[in-house]
Amino acid sequence: MSEETIGQHSASFLHAVLSLLAFALTGCAGSGWSPEWLAGSGSSAVAEVAAEQLYQGLELDDLVLARENIQISLESAPSQEKRYWVGNPSGAYGYVMPLRTFRITSGHYCREFQETVATDDGIVSATKIACRDDDKIWKEAELKT
């Protein structure tokens, strides 16, 4: 692998990590990316409540691991395959399991997935949808009903 290729991969990884951290610090919802097929502002409140319940009790390091695991899992895991993360020293853990992959009219790929998080407070699961933007970042969304 050339130094240029390594630099490109490092820059992409850094961009993904910084995006995840910013996403985590702003409440893990309402990413601002909302193509025409996404629900309006009412669903972002629902997404915020679901994220708050799912990530309740996680330390920031665990939250970053969980969000990073979503990116990696949605990008590379086949449907029905669980990808785990484990927080250290907190002991919190979780997994992401992609359920199905589809394309929307804009051409973006989307995946429905199950995310499960376990902390001392218990185990919480949620089924979500995320779509891959032009920068190859998976962003959570809710479909219009």
Secondary structure, DSSP 8 states (H G I E B T S, - for coil): --HHHHHHHHHHHHHHHHHHHHHHHTTS---S---TTB--HHHHHHHHHHHHHHHTT--HHHHHHHHHHHHHHHHH--TT--EEEE-TTT--EEEEEEEEEEE-TTS-EEEEEEEEEEETTEEEEEEEEEEE-TTS-EEEE-B--
